[in-house]
């Protein structure tokens, strides 16, 4: 599409993001924008976003974008990819959309080795709706629905990449990054998207991200919780990388 024909809603100028102050998702998305530029896929890319905090990213990129009902981003993305195989499809969701209401879709998309790229934000709570307990909430972590802290009876923290690494094809790319490590996460994104571009199949990157509003933490406490406490439970790194 010529630049003169771009819709007025596609603002090419920088503008403030819509996330809460200190939110790690904003940085995770900035890094994704750089990956899109470095891979030069803007004109081929379809960006699919879920409901939840991830929905606030729908207007951040100058690419074709689709938005779905909560937890339904992956089947829609797979359908688009099947209809237009040459498109580069990147789905962006949260731990609720991917590990709770959308868990069945993530599981089946991964097992089929569908050639899309999934980026999932893990901030250990349901952030958009008030900070409730999520599949990724840490043991003893307090939330609005677990005011005394998550108990073992409420289940252990869910480790998505570890599960996916067990059930996916050897051609799949599975990794976990953190939004505070810019260069590392950038390389993870590029490898994951390249796995799709080069025709190998499914790729997935979980991103640990800060949520100071619902964690009730200041800047330093937010960094410590993400980089120390969460990283203990959710180790950073590549779990499956066919490009090595």
BELFENGI-V34736 format. One record per pair of residues at least 24 apart in sequence whose ideal C-beta (glycine too) atoms are under 8 Angstrom apart, sorted by the first residue. I is the first residue (numbers start at 1). J is the second residue. D is the distance in Angstrom with one decimal. If there is no record, write none. Layout:
I_J_D + I_J_D
This chain:
1_43_7.9 + 6_62_7.5 + 9_59_6.9 + 10_62_5.2 + 11_59_7.7 + 12_62_6.2 + 17_56_7.3 + 17_57_7.9 + 17_60_6.7 + 18_56_4.2 + 19_53_6.8 + 19_56_5.8 + 20_211_7.8 + 20_212_7.3 + 20_213_4.7 + 21_212_7.3 + 21_213_7.8 + 22_210_6.0 + 22_212_4.2 + 22_213_7.6 + 22_219_6.5 + 22_222_5.9 + 23_53_7.4 + 23_127_8.0 + 23_209_7.0 + 23_210_6.6 + 23_211_6.5 + 23_212_7.4 + 23_213_7.6 + 24_121_7.5 + 24_123_6.6 + 24_178_7.9 + 24_179_3.8 + 24_180_7.1 + 24_207_7.5 + 24_208_7.3 + 24_209_2.9 + 24_210_3.9 + 24_211_7.1 + 24_226_6.7 + 25_53_5.9 + 25_54_7.2 + 25_56_7.8 + 25_57_7.4 + 25_121_5.4 + 25_123_7.4 + 25_179_7.3 + 25_209_5.2 + 27_179_4.5 + 27_180_7.3 + 27_182_7.5 + 27_209_7.6 + 28_119_7.4 + 28_121_6.4 + 28_179_4.3 + 28_185_6.9 + 28_207_4.8 + 28_209_5.7 + 29_57_5.3 + 29_60_5.7 + 29_92_7.7 + 31_179_7.3 + 31_182_6.0 + 31_185_5.1 + 31_186_5.1 + 31_189_6.4 + 32_61_7.8 + 32_90_7.5 + 32_92_7.7 + 32_119_6.8 + 32_189_5.8 + 33_60_7.2 + 33_61_6.2 + 34_186_6.0 + 35_186_5.9 + 35_189_4.0 + 35_190_5.1 + 35_193_6.4 + 36_61_6.8 + 36_63_7.1 + 38_186_7.8 + 38_190_6.6 + 39_190_6.1 + 39_193_5.9 + 39_194_7.1 + 39_197_7.3 + 41_88_4.8 + 41_193_7.0 + 41_197_7.3 + 44_86_6.8 + 44_87_6.1 + 44_88_4.8 + 45_87_7.2 + 45_88_4.7 + 45_89_7.6 + 45_90_6.4 + 46_77_7.5 + 46_80_5.8 + 46_84_7.8 + 46_87_5.0 + 46_88_7.1 + 46_89_4.8 + 46_90_7.3 + 47_90_5.5 + 47_92_6.9 + 48_73_5.0 + 48_76_6.2 + 48_77_4.6 + 48_80_7.4 + 48_89_6.6 + 48_90_7.1 + 48_91_4.5 + 48_92_7.0 + 49_73_6.7 + 49_91_7.6 + 49_92_4.9 + 49_93_7.4 + 50_91_7.7 + 50_92_7.0 + 50_93_4.0 + 50_94_6.4 + 50_97_3.8 + 50_98_7.8 + 50_102_7.3 + 51_97_7.0 + 51_128_7.9 + 52_93_7.4 + 52_94_4.6 + 52_96_5.8 + 52_97_5.7 + 52_126_7.6 + 52_127_7.3 + 52_128_4.6 + 52_129_7.9 + 53_94_6.0 + 53_121_7.3 + 53_123_8.0 + 53_127_5.0 + 53_128_4.8 + 54_92_5.2 + 54_93_5.6 + 54_94_5.3 + 54_97_6.9 + 54_121_6.6 + 55_128_7.8 + 57_92_6.2 + 70_96_7.3 + 70_97_5.7 + 70_101_5.6 + 70_102_7.4 + 71_96_7.5 + 71_97_4.9 + 71_98_7.7 + 71_100_7.3 + 71_101_3.5 + 71_102_3.0 + 71_103_7.9 + 71_105_6.7 + 72_102_6.7 + 72_105_7.0 + 73_97_6.4 + 73_102_6.9 + 73_105_7.9 + 74_98_7.9 + 74_102_6.4 + 74_105_4.2 + 74_106_6.0 + 74_109_4.8 + 74_116_7.4 + 74_118_6.7 + 75_105_5.2 + 75_109_7.5 + 77_116_5.0 + 78_109_5.9 + 78_112_7.9 + 78_114_4.7 + 78_116_6.1 + 81_114_6.8 + 81_115_6.1 + 81_116_5.4 + 85_115_7.9 + 88_117_7.6 + 88_193_6.6 + 88_196_6.2 + 88_197_6.3 + 89_115_8.0 + 89_116_4.4 + 89_117_6.9 + 89_196_7.3 + 90_116_7.5 + 90_117_4.8 + 90_118_7.9 + 90_119_6.6 + 90_193_6.7 + 91_116_6.0 + 91_117_7.0 + 91_118_4.9 + 91_119_7.1 + 92_119_5.0 + 92_120_8.0 + 92_121_7.7 + 93_118_7.1 + 93_119_7.6 + 93_120_5.4 + 93_121_7.4 + 94_120_6.9 + 94_121_4.9 + 94_123_7.4 + 94_126_8.0 + 94_127_7.3 + 94_128_7.8 + 95_120_6.5 + 95_121_6.7 + 95_122_5.0 + 95_123_7.1 + 95_124_7.6 + 95_134_5.2 + 95_135_5.9 + 95_136_4.5 + 95_158_7.7 + 95_160_7.8 + 96_126_5.2 + 96_134_5.8 + 96_135_7.8 + 98_160_6.8 + 99_134_7.5 + 99_135_4.2 + 99_136_6.6 + 99_158_5.2 + 99_160_5.7 + 100_134_6.9 + 100_135_5.5 + 106_160_7.4 + 106_164_7.7 + 107_167_7.4 + 109_202_6.6 + 110_164_5.0 + 110_167_6.1 + 110_168_5.0 + 110_172_6.8 + 110_202_5.5 + 110_204_6.9 + 111_167_5.5 + 111_168_7.0 + 112_202_7.7 + 113_168_6.5 + 113_169_4.3 + 113_171_6.3 + 113_172_6.0 + 113_201_4.0 + 113_202_4.9 + 114_201_7.2 + 114_202_5.6 + 115_196_5.2 + 115_199_7.0 + 115_200_7.6 + 115_201_5.0 + 115_202_6.6 + 116_196_6.5 + 116_202_6.8 + 116_203_7.7 + 117_192_5.1 + 117_193_5.2 + 117_195_7.3 + 117_196_5.1 + 117_203_4.6 + 117_204_7.6 + 117_205_7.7 + 118_202_7.7 + 118_203_7.1 + 118_204_4.7 + 118_205_7.4 + 119_189_7.3 + 119_192_7.7 + 119_204_7.9 + 119_205_5.2 + 119_207_6.4 + 120_160_6.6 + 120_204_7.1 + 120_205_7.3 + 120_206_5.0 + 120_207_7.0 + 121_206_8.0 + 121_207_5.4 + 121_209_5.0 + 122_160_7.7 + 122_206_5.4 + 122_207_6.6 + 122_208_5.3 + 122_209_6.8 + 122_230_7.6 + 122_234_6.5 + 123_208_7.6 + 123_209_4.7 + 123_210_6.8 + 123_211_4.0 + 123_214_7.8 + 124_157_7.8 + 124_211_7.1 + 124_215_7.8 + 124_230_6.4 + 125_211_6.1 + 125_214_5.1 + 125_215_7.5 + 127_211_5.1 + 127_213_7.6 + 127_214_5.4 + 130_214_7.4 + 131_211_7.7 + 131_213_7.7 + 131_214_3.3 + 131_215_7.9 + 136_234_7.7 + 138_229_6.6 + 138_230_6.9 + 138_233_5.9 + 143_214_7.6 + 144_214_8.0 + 157_233_5.4 + 157_234_7.5 + 159_233_7.9 + 159_234_6.7 + 160_204_7.7 + 160_206_5.6 + 161_204_6.7 + 161_206_5.2 + 161_239_5.1 + 162_239_6.7 + 164_204_5.7 + 164_239_7.7 + 164_240_8.0 + 165_239_4.1 + 165_240_4.9 + 168_202_6.1 + 168_240_6.7 + 169_201_5.9 + 169_202_7.2 + 170_240_7.6 + 170_242_6.3 + 171_195_7.6 + 171_200_4.1 + 171_201_4.5 + 171_202_7.8 + 171_242_5.3 + 172_200_7.6 + 172_201_5.7 + 172_202_4.6 + 172_203_6.6 + 172_204_7.3 + 172_240_5.8 + 172_242_7.3 + 173_200_7.3 + 173_202_7.5 + 173_203_3.9 + 173_204_7.1 + 173_238_7.8 + 173_240_6.3 + 173_241_5.8 + 173_242_6.3 + 173_243_7.2 + 174_203_7.5 + 174_204_5.2 + 174_238_7.3 + 174_239_4.4 + 174_240_4.2 + 174_241_7.9 + 175_204_7.3 + 175_205_5.0 + 175_206_7.5 + 175_237_6.9 + 175_238_4.5 + 175_239_6.4 + 175_240_7.9 + 175_241_7.2 + 176_205_7.2 + 176_206_4.5 + 176_207_7.6 + 176_208_7.2 + 176_234_6.0 + 176_235_6.9 + 176_236_5.7 + 176_237_6.5 + 176_239_7.1 + 177_205_6.0 + 177_206_7.4 + 177_207_5.4 + 177_208_7.3 + 177_236_6.2 + 178_207_6.7 + 178_208_4.3 + 178_209_7.7 + 178_226_6.4 + 178_227_6.6 + 178_231_6.8 + 178_236_5.6 + 179_207_5.6 + 179_208_6.8 + 179_209_4.7 + 179_210_7.0 + 179_226_7.8 + 180_210_7.5 + 180_223_6.6 + 180_226_6.5 + 180_227_6.1 + 181_236_7.3 + 184_236_7.5 + 188_238_7.2 + 191_238_7.8 + 191_241_6.6 + 191_243_6.0 + 194_243_7.0 + 195_242_6.8 + 195_243_6.9 + 200_242_5.7 + 206_234_7.4 + 208_234_5.9 + 208_236_7.4
